Every structure is written in C-alpha cells, then in structure tokens.
C-alpha cells in the first residue's frame, strides 16, 4: 500500500460513523449487509449512510455487490490487511519478534449466535 492510499483510508476512518460502519461490516463477515441494514445499525438516514458508504468504498475499505434489487456491502479484508501491513511494515527496529504476536493474533473470535439485521 502506498502512503497516499493509507492516508485516504485513515481519513475515511477518522469519522465516527464510518469507523462504526467498517467495524460492523468486519463483524458481519463475507455475507455483508444491505445498505438499509447498515443505516439502521449506524442510526443514520439512508442518504447519510450512502455518503459514508461511498467514502469507505473509495478508500478501499469496503466493497459493494448487487444482489437482486439490493446492494450488499462487505468489508474489503484485503484493503484492511493492506492498511495494517502498511503500519507494521517497518516494525520494531529489526526485531520482528516484537510484532509477531500482533500479526499472529487471530482477528476472529469463535462465532456467536446473534440476531442478524437484514433489510
């Protein structure tokens, strides 16, 4: 990832609603959520969530796909990994063992049964 891409991603994440949307979509996994459900979870209007989703997609942090008449949004895991790798690239003054626990930490805890919100 180039520095300009990282700056764009960090700018997108520096807004409370957008950060919450990314975290929501990361939790939802590859199934993602339709825009209406994202708006409901973020407690914002459809037009407001649309603005935020476009910013996050432009920054490479989320992706959209069409399913019938809905647009489903998912986290762009490759983009998020790229951002994390950008931060950790020159880690620890040549002592990678310091960063190894951070990089090895599993990002997903065991799936819990939860009520999914879909529009």
N, C-alpha and C positions, 0 to 999 in steps of 0.2 A: 504494500500500500504506500502510495506517495503521501508526503506531508500535506499537500493540498486536499487530498481525499480525507485524510484524518481530521483536518481542520473543519471540513464540511460536515463530517459525521459528528464531531464534538459540538459544533454549532447547533445542529439539529437536536442533539440530546440535551442541550443546555436549557431547554424549556420544559417545565414540569409536566404538562400534558403529554408531550411527545415522549419523554422518558418513560412515563407510565404506560403509554401505548406499546413501546418496544418491550418493556418488561412483561406486559400482558401477552403479547404475541409470542415471546420466548416461552412463556409458561404453556401456551396452547399447543405448541409443537407444530408439526408439519400440516396438520389439518387446518390450522388458522381459524380466522373468524370473518364473517361478513362485516361490511362497513357499519351497518346498523348496530350490530352487537358491540363493535369497538366503541361506537359513540355512546351506547348505553353504559358500558363499563367505565368509560372515561368521564361520564356525566357531562357530555357536551352535545351540542346540536349536530345534526347531520352535516350542515355546511361547514361548521367549525372543524369537525373531525376530518372532513375531506381535505381541508387545507393542511392539517397536520400530517395526514397520511401521505399527501403529495410531497411534503418536505422530507419525510423519512424515506420515502421511496427514492427521491432524487439523491439523497445522501447515501444510498446503497445499504440501508439498514433493514428495510422491509421489502417484500415483493408482493405483487398483486396477480391474481389469476381469475379468469372468468369461469364461473360455474353456472350454467343456465342464465338466469337473469341477475345473478348476484356477482359481486366482485369480492373475492376472498383474499384477505391479507394474511401474510405469514412473515415471521422473522426471516431475514436473509442471514442464515447462520454463517455462510462463507464470508459475508461482509463483516459480520460481528467478530468472527475469528480473525479476520484481517486487521481489524482495529486493535484487538487485543495483542496480536502479534507485533503490530507497529509499536505499541507501548513497551513490549517486552524484548524487542529485537536486540538491543544492546545491553542486555541485563547484567547487572551485578559485577561490573569491573572484571570481567573474565572469570567469574565464579558461578557457572550455571547451576550448581547445586543449590544456590540460594533461591533461584527462581523455579527450580524443578517442582517443588510442592505446589506452587501456584498453578503451573501449567498442567500438572498431573491431576489436580483436584477435579473430580467428576462434576460436570455442570448440572446434571440432572439427578435429583433425589428420586427414590422409588415412587412410582405413580401412586397417587392417592385418588380415591374415588371422590369426585366432585361433580357438582351440578354444572353442566356446560351451558353457556348462554349463547344461543343462536337465534338469528332473526328469521 
